């Protein structure tokens, strides 16, 4: 009994010391400080460096990745034009063009407005009925009609390869041969295919302390891609690459730099293997801005293969792109914290490269964009 009592006293003494040390370490912090979460932690930087905000792009810009509701016109269209002019956005490529009557009425609304040519449209495929036998031929025929009605390209949304189903209820793979007539029609019509395949690689990983997209996946859990419900990242990339290579005469625009902007060596190797593929910068600025030297070298090496894209149309966000591409600024904020908790650095691209990224490559890749409004030298 005596030994147990001594041991008990010793344990109580150790607990008391630990509690005392914790209390000393806390130093009387308030409850708000103790419960501060990573979402709430937004420290003020004390770094003093030159700042060069760029509210207006240095050269006219074609945004090849924009989304707008069908039938934009009237006062709303006039308002968008004012925003575009302030930013030096010359043309928006509306990837949400739809098909059939929806597309033709949208094209007509722009072409009969006072701002003809400032927005062009990509058609979309209708997967609502599933991909049943003969779907590809039917979709190709509809696409031909849509191009005749004014579409200048085809956009595939991210549901293709993830949730689009066949007649048997199984997932339709990105390289399913049933879609071959569509890609062949695009080659015959000489229009590009802008395709969003999969999601960022971290969306497929466990949502734990090691996942650098943890904050986004906690705030927006619907973006998670667990392996028990969805194909893996590498599975989808392999399907996409096989499809690209099987159709060398079709021009493909890999949306979001193919989700490889975090691995530019891999992306460069992909472009080397596939001369029919170009990329656009929509929603991956946070990747380029954290590796400015590597990103600049990549854009310089593949200057003819990178197109400007933004994705969501939010006028206040475009100047972050201009600043990242045009300046050598250091350690500045990105516009959407849950995408990137890190700071950004400017790439300082040359005028020659800026012209290619901002408009020259798009004029080459996307037919039907009016050339007035762009430098001719």
C-alpha positions as CSV (number, residue, x, y, z in Angstrom):
1,X,0.0,0.0,0.0
2,X,2.8,2.4,0.9
3,X,4.5,1.8,-2.4
4,X,1.3,2.5,-4.4
5,X,0.8,5.7,-2.4
6,X,4.3,6.9,-3.2
7,X,3.8,6.1,-6.9
8,X,0.5,7.9,-6.9
9,X,2.1,11.0,-5.3
10,X,4.8,11.0,-7.9
11,X,2.4,10.7,-10.8
12,X,0.3,13.6,-9.4
13,X,3.5,15.7,-9.0
14,X,4.5,15.0,-12.7
15,X,1.0,16.0,-13.9
16,X,1.2,19.2,-11.8
17,X,4.6,20.1,-13.4
18,X,3.2,19.4,-16.9
19,X,0.1,21.6,-16.3
20,X,2.4,24.3,-14.9
21,X,4.7,24.2,-18.0
22,X,1.7,24.4,-20.4
23,X,0.3,27.3,-18.4
24,X,3.7,29.1,-18.6
25,X,4.0,28.4,-22.3
26,X,0.6,29.9,-22.9
27,X,1.6,33.0,-21.1
28,X,-2.0,34.0,-20.4
29,X,-3.3,33.9,-24.0
30,X,-6.9,34.8,-24.5
31,X,-9.5,32.3,-25.6
32,X,-9.8,33.7,-29.1
33,X,-6.0,33.1,-29.7
34,X,-6.2,29.5,-28.4
35,X,-9.0,28.7,-30.8
36,X,-7.6,30.4,-33.9
37,X,-8.1,28.1,-36.9
38,X,-6.1,27.9,-40.1
39,X,-9.0,29.5,-42.0
40,X,-8.9,32.5,-39.7
41,X,-5.1,32.9,-39.6
42,X,-4.3,35.7,-42.1
43,X,-1.1,37.3,-41.0
44,X,-0.1,40.8,-42.2
45,X,3.2,40.7,-44.1
46,X,5.9,43.0,-42.9
47,X,8.0,42.6,-46.1
48,X,8.6,45.9,-47.8
49,X,9.2,45.4,-51.6
50,X,8.3,47.4,-54.7
51,X,4.8,46.9,-55.9
52,X,3.5,47.4,-59.4
53,X,-0.3,46.6,-59.7
54,X,-1.4,46.2,-63.3
55,X,-5.1,47.2,-63.6
56,X,-5.0,47.0,-67.4
57,X,-3.2,44.4,-69.6
58,X,-0.3,45.7,-71.6
59,X,-1.7,44.3,-74.9
60,X,-5.2,43.3,-76.0
61,X,-6.3,40.0,-74.6
62,X,-8.3,37.1,-75.9
63,X,-9.7,35.0,-73.0
64,X,-10.2,31.6,-74.4
65,X,-11.8,30.2,-71.2
66,X,-14.8,32.3,-70.1
67,X,-18.4,31.3,-69.1
68,X,-21.6,33.4,-69.5
69,X,-25.2,32.5,-69.4
70,X,-26.9,31.9,-72.8
71,X,-28.4,35.0,-74.4
72,X,-26.3,37.7,-72.8
73,X,-27.5,41.0,-74.3
74,X,-28.8,44.4,-73.6
75,X,-27.7,46.3,-70.5
76,X,-25.7,43.4,-69.2
77,X,-23.7,43.0,-72.4
78,X,-23.0,46.8,-72.4
79,X,-21.8,46.5,-68.8
80,X,-19.5,43.5,-69.7
81,X,-18.0,45.6,-72.6
82,X,-17.2,48.4,-70.2
83,X,-15.5,46.0,-67.9
84,X,-13.6,44.4,-70.8
85,X,-12.4,47.8,-72.1
86,X,-11.1,48.8,-68.7
87,X,-9.1,45.5,-68.5
88,X,-8.0,45.5,-72.2
89,X,-9.9,42.3,-72.8
90,X,-10.7,42.4,-76.5
91,X,-12.6,39.0,-77.0
92,X,-14.2,36.6,-74.6
93,X,-14.5,33.0,-75.8
94,X,-17.8,31.8,-74.1
95,X,-17.3,28.1,-73.6
96,X,-20.9,27.7,-72.4
97,X,-22.5,28.1,-75.8
98,X,-24.8,25.0,-75.6
99,X,-26.2,23.6,-78.8
100,X,-29.0,24.0,-81.3
101,X,-31.4,26.9,-80.7
102,X,-29.6,28.0,-77.5
103,X,-26.4,28.4,-79.3
104,X,-27.7,30.1,-82.5
105,X,-29.8,32.6,-80.5
106,X,-26.7,33.5,-78.4
107,X,-24.6,34.0,-81.4
108,X,-27.3,36.1,-83.0
109,X,-27.6,38.3,-79.9
110,X,-23.9,39.2,-80.0
111,X,-23.7,39.6,-83.8
112,X,-26.7,42.0,-83.9
113,X,-25.4,44.1,-80.9
114,X,-23.3,47.2,-81.0
115,X,-20.3,45.1,-79.9
116,X,-20.1,42.5,-82.7
117,X,-17.2,40.2,-82.4
118,X,-16.3,40.8,-78.8
119,X,-17.7,37.4,-77.8
120,X,-17.5,34.1,-79.7
121,X,-19.0,30.7,-78.7
122,X,-17.9,27.1,-78.4
123,X,-20.6,24.5,-78.7
124,X,-21.2,21.7,-76.1
125,X,-22.3,18.1,-76.4
126,X,-25.5,17.0,-74.8
127,X,-24.9,13.9,-72.6
128,X,-28.3,13.9,-70.9
129,X,-29.4,10.7,-72.6
130,X,-26.2,8.9,-72.1
131,X,-23.6,7.7,-74.6
132,X,-25.5,5.0,-76.4
133,X,-24.6,3.3,-79.7
134,X,-24.5,5.9,-82.5
135,X,-24.1,8.8,-80.1
136,X,-20.9,9.9,-81.7
137,X,-22.3,10.1,-85.2
138,X,-25.4,12.0,-84.0
139,X,-23.3,14.4,-81.9
140,X,-20.9,15.0,-84.8
141,X,-23.8,15.9,-87.1
142,X,-25.2,18.3,-84.5
143,X,-21.8,19.9,-84.1
144,X,-21.6,20.5,-87.8
145,X,-24.9,22.3,-87.6
146,X,-23.7,24.3,-84.6
147,X,-20.6,25.4,-86.4
148,X,-22.8,26.5,-89.4
149,X,-24.8,28.5,-86.8
150,X,-21.6,30.3,-85.7
151,X,-19.8,28.1,-83.1
152,X,-16.0,28.4,-83.4
153,X,-15.0,25.4,-81.3
154,X,-16.2,22.6,-79.0
155,X,-15.9,22.5,-75.2
156,X,-16.0,19.4,-73.1
157,X,-16.8,19.9,-69.4
158,X,-15.3,18.0,-66.6
159,X,-18.3,15.6,-66.3
160,X,-16.9,13.9,-69.4
161,X,-14.7,11.1,-68.1
162,X,-16.1,11.3,-64.6
163,X,-19.9,11.1,-64.4
164,X,-21.0,10.7,-68.0
165,X,-22.5,7.2,-68.5
166,X,-23.0,4.8,-71.3
167,X,-26.2,2.9,-72.1
168,X,-24.9,0.1,-69.8
169,X,-24.6,2.6,-66.9
170,X,-20.8,2.4,-66.9
171,X,-18.5,5.4,-66.9
172,X,-17.6,6.6,-70.4
173,X,-13.9,6.9,-70.6
174,X,-12.2,10.0,-72.2
175,X,-10.8,7.8,-75.0
176,X,-14.0,5.9,-75.7
177,X,-14.1,5.2,-79.4
178,X,-17.8,6.1,-79.6
179,X,-16.7,9.8,-79.5
180,X,-14.2,9.4,-82.4
181,X,-16.7,10.8,-85.0
182,X,-16.8,14.0,-82.9
183,X,-13.1,14.5,-82.8
184,X,-12.9,13.7,-86.5
185,X,-15.6,16.2,-87.3
186,X,-13.6,18.9,-85.4
187,X,-10.6,18.1,-87.6
188,X,-12.7,18.3,-90.7
189,X,-14.3,21.6,-89.7
190,X,-10.9,23.0,-88.5
191,X,-12.1,23.9,-85.1
192,X,-10.4,23.3,-81.7
193,X,-11.6,21.2,-78.8
194,X,-11.1,22.7,-75.4
195,X,-11.4,19.8,-72.9
196,X,-11.4,19.8,-69.1
197,X,-10.2,16.4,-68.0
198,X,-10.2,15.5,-64.3
199,X,-9.3,17.7,-61.4
200,X,-6.1,18.8,-59.6
201,X,-4.2,15.8,-58.4
202,X,-4.6,16.6,-54.7
203,X,-8.4,16.3,-55.0
204,X,-7.8,12.6,-55.4
205,X,-5.7,12.3,-52.3
206,X,-6.7,11.9,-48.6
207,X,-7.9,15.2,-47.1
208,X,-5.3,15.3,-44.3
209,X,-2.6,17.6,-43.0
210,X,-0.3,16.7,-45.9
211,X,-2.7,17.8,-48.6
212,X,-1.9,21.3,-49.9
213,X,-5.5,21.8,-51.1
214,X,-6.8,20.9,-47.7
215,X,-8.5,24.2,-47.1
216,X,-10.4,24.1,-50.4
217,X,-11.5,20.5,-49.9
218,X,-12.7,21.3,-46.4
219,X,-14.6,24.4,-47.5
220,X,-15.9,22.7,-50.7
221,X,-16.1,18.9,-50.0
222,X,-18.0,18.3,-53.2
223,X,-14.7,18.7,-55.0
224,X,-13.2,15.6,-53.4
225,X,-12.5,12.7,-55.8
226,X,-12.4,9.6,-53.5
227,X,-11.2,6.4,-55.2
228,X,-14.2,4.4,-54.2
229,X,-16.4,6.7,-56.3
230,X,-14.2,8.1,-59.1
231,X,-11.4,7.1,-61.4
232,X,-7.9,8.0,-60.3
233,X,-6.0,11.0,-61.5
234,X,-3.5,9.0,-63.5
235,X,-6.2,6.9,-65.0
236,X,-7.9,9.9,-66.4
237,X,-4.7,11.5,-67.7
238,X,-3.8,8.3,-69.5
239,X,-7.2,8.2,-71.2
240,X,-6.9,11.8,-72.2
241,X,-3.4,11.3,-73.6
242,X,-4.4,8.3,-75.6
243,X,-7.3,10.2,-77.1
244,X,-5.1,13.2,-78.0
245,X,-2.5,10.9,-79.7
246,X,-5.2,8.9,-81.6
247,X,-6.4,12.1,-83.3
248,X,-3.3,13.9,-84.4
249,X,-5.2,16.0,-87.0
250,X,-7.5,17.5,-84.3
251,X,-6.4,20.6,-82.4
252,X,-6.9,20.2,-78.6
253,X,-6.7,22.8,-76.0
254,X,-6.0,21.2,-72.6
255,X,-7.9,23.3,-70.1
256,X,-6.1,24.4,-66.9
257,X,-2.8,23.5,-68.5
258,X,-3.9,19.9,-68.2
259,X,-3.7,20.1,-64.4
260,X,0.0,19.8,-64.8
261,X,1.1,23.3,-64.0
262,X,2.5,22.0,-60.7
263,X,4.8,19.7,-62.8
264,X,6.0,21.7,-65.8
265,X,8.5,19.0,-66.7
266,X,5.7,16.5,-67.2
267,X,3.6,19.1,-69.1
268,X,6.5,19.9,-71.4
269,X,7.1,16.3,-72.2
270,X,3.4,16.0,-73.0
271,X,3.5,18.9,-75.4
272,X,6.7,17.4,-77.0
273,X,4.8,14.1,-77.7
274,X,1.6,15.8,-78.9
275,X,2.1,18.6,-81.4
276,X,-1.7,18.9,-81.9
277,X,-2.1,20.1,-78.2
278,X,-1.9,23.5,-76.7
279,X,-2.8,24.7,-73.2
280,X,-4.5,27.6,-71.5
281,X,-4.0,29.2,-68.1
282,X,-7.5,29.1,-66.6
283,X,-7.6,28.8,-62.8
284,X,-3.9,27.7,-62.4
285,X,-2.3,31.1,-61.8
286,X,-1.4,30.1,-58.3
287,X,0.8,27.3,-59.7
288,X,2.8,29.6,-62.0
289,X,3.1,32.4,-59.5
290,X,4.9,30.2,-56.9
291,X,7.6,29.1,-59.3
292,X,8.3,32.2,-61.4
293,X,11.7,31.2,-62.8
294,X,10.6,27.7,-63.9
295,X,7.2,29.1,-65.2
296,X,8.9,31.8,-67.2
297,X,11.3,29.3,-68.7
298,X,8.4,27.1,-69.6
299,X,6.4,29.8,-71.2
300,X,9.4,31.0,-73.2
301,X,10.1,27.5,-74.4
302,X,6.5,26.8,-75.4
303,X,5.6,30.3,-76.3
304,X,3.4,29.2,-79.2
305,X,1.5,26.6,-77.2
306,X,0.2,28.7,-74.2
307,X,-3.1,30.6,-74.5
308,X,-4.5,33.0,-72.0
309,X,-7.6,31.7,-70.1
310,X,-9.2,32.9,-66.9
311,X,-12.2,30.6,-66.3
312,X,-14.8,32.4,-64.1
313,X,-15.5,35.9,-65.3
314,X,-14.8,38.1,-62.3
315,X,-13.4,41.5,-63.5
316,X,-11.6,42.2,-60.2
317,X,-9.5,39.1,-60.5
318,X,-7.9,39.7,-64.0
319,X,-5.3,42.2,-62.7
320,X,-3.7,39.4,-60.7
321,X,-2.9,37.7,-64.0
322,X,-1.6,40.9,-65.6
323,X,0.7,41.5,-62.6
324,X,1.9,37.9,-62.5
325,X,2.7,37.8,-66.2
326,X,4.0,41.4,-66.7
327,X,6.0,42.3,-63.6
328,X,8.8,41.0,-61.5
329,X,7.0,41.8,-58.3
330,X,7.6,39.6,-55.2
331,X,5.5,38.1,-52.5
332,X,2.0,39.4,-53.3
333,X,-1.4,38.0,-52.6
334,X,-3.4,35.6,-54.8
335,X,-7.1,36.5,-55.2
336,X,-8.6,33.3,-53.8
337,X,-7.0,32.0,-50.6
338,X,-8.5,28.5,-50.6
339,X,-6.7,27.8,-53.9
340,X,-3.4,28.9,-52.5
341,X,-2.2,29.8,-49.1
342,X,1.2,30.9,-50.5
343,X,2.2,34.2,-52.0
344,X,2.8,35.0,-55.7
345,X,5.8,36.2,-57.7
346,X,5.9,37.8,-61.1
347,X,7.2,36.1,-64.2
348,X,8.3,39.3,-66.0
349,X,7.4,38.0,-69.5
350,X,8.8,39.9,-72.5
351,X,6.5,41.8,-74.8
352,X,7.1,39.2,-77.5
353,X,5.9,36.4,-75.2
354,X,3.0,38.5,-73.8
355,X,1.7,39.1,-77.3
356,X,1.7,35.4,-78.0
357,X,0.0,34.4,-74.8
358,X,-2.5,37.3,-74.8
359,X,-3.8,37.1,-78.3
360,X,-1.5,35.8,-81.1
361,X,-1.8,32.1,-80.2
362,X,-5.6,32.4,-79.9
363,X,-5.9,34.0,-83.2
364,X,-4.0,31.1,-84.8
365,X,-5.9,28.3,-82.9
366,X,-9.4,29.6,-82.7
367,X,-11.1,30.5,-86.1
368,X,-13.7,33.1,-86.4
369,X,-12.2,35.7,-84.1
370,X,-12.1,39.1,-85.7
371,X,-8.6,40.5,-86.1
372,X,-9.5,44.2,-85.7
373,X,-8.6,45.5,-82.3
374,X,-5.2,43.8,-82.3
375,X,-1.8,45.2,-83.2
376,X,-0.8,44.4,-86.8
377,X,3.0,44.9,-86.5
